[in-house]
Amino acid sequence: MALKNIPARALAFFFAALAVALAASPARAQEEGVPVVLDEPIVQVNGDVIMLSHLKRQNEEFKEVLTKQRGATPQQADEQVAQRQGEIIFNLINESLLMQKGKELPRLEEEVEAEVNREVLRVASQSGLKTLEELETALRSEGLALSDIRDTLRRQYTRQAVLQREVDAKIYYNLTDAELKKFYDANRPKFQSVTMSEIYLGLAGRSEADLLARAKELVAQARGGADFGELAVKHSEREQNGQRVAPKTKGLLEQDGKPRWFLVSDLNKQVGDAIKGLKAGGVTEPIKLEDGYLILRVNESDDAFKENFVRQMILSERSEKERETYLRALRQDAYIKPAKSYEGMILPLLEKDKTEAGKRETADKKGDK
């Protein structure tokens, strides 16, 4: 049974791992007469040891990302991987520490295992495979093992679960009412949400000057009191499935037919700048697109204080920095001993940890005064 239908994101890591195994096989090394180190310790992290095989797999995963998602050539990917070996090893150290932490947190292992089971079943179902036995057979035909897939998923989910519990949840729930209100008042434009109607005019077969003039005329009519819905029905050229789409009153909709709310700060810059500050009933100037012009009307606008929304916005701004601070603390409290041949890559990064921690401590002391 082939694996054509299994989502690529669930299998990319394992094809990479298979490539590493084949590249390092004793038979090939013997044929070429080149001595190959199949495996060796790279760094000890408390009671765990990161091996060369782990690094090779990580390198192959990174190459997959560079070539298939970022458009790098194989040669460019190899160069980037070589340049970033220290960083890649450091990520493996972080992963090891997070996996160790996951074993200490109550019920986390059980929750992660349940999530792994759900994902495996979801992949099997989407691939048209009725049982796990069929999935295992399909994987085996490609030289892969379900146990490897489960292990990678387990590591991925454990990393995220530990960071969410130990960092994100503490940011989210420890915010005071005063902090929430201060952030909301200082960032009120970020909380503006709108529902909209549109008139789209396509450029195909027309001069841009003529189309812009027509768009400006429609804006003037809308601002002068003409019904925007009626204008859209008569003039908007948006198509869906080969048919012109111009809702008369409800505007841009969700799949369930309800008006769709857009967070202005999430819109692309052109549209966001045009919408920003408009009240309900406001109409934008014509917005230049690659293939035409867009006119938008704000049907409803809401920037009211919503506690959970404000908490989430603060979390999104603080999470990355606080996660790195947490990982740095884990590394500082850990026993990390690189093998002799890898000291040059790892020790400078550990020294940088100490420097960054010192800066943070100094900043904290100044803040307390």
Protein Blocks (a to p, Z undefined) as FASTA:
>chain_A
ZZklpcfklmmmmmmmmmmmmmmgmklmmmnopacdfbdcfbdchjbccdfklmmmmmmm
mmmmmmmmnopafklmmmmmmmmmmmmmmmmmmmmmmmmmmmmpghklmmmmmmmmmmmm
mmmmmnopabfklmmmmmmmnopafklmmmmmmmmmmmmmmmmmmmmmmmmmmpcfklmm
mmmmmmmmmmpccddddddddfehpafklmmmmmmmmmmmmmnopafklmmmmmoccdee
hiacddfklopadfkopacdddfklpcfklmmmmgopaehiacdddddfkbccddddfbd
cfbdcfklmmmmmmmmmmmmmmmmmmmmmmmmpccdddfklmmmmmmmmmmmmmmmmmmm
mmmmmmmZZ
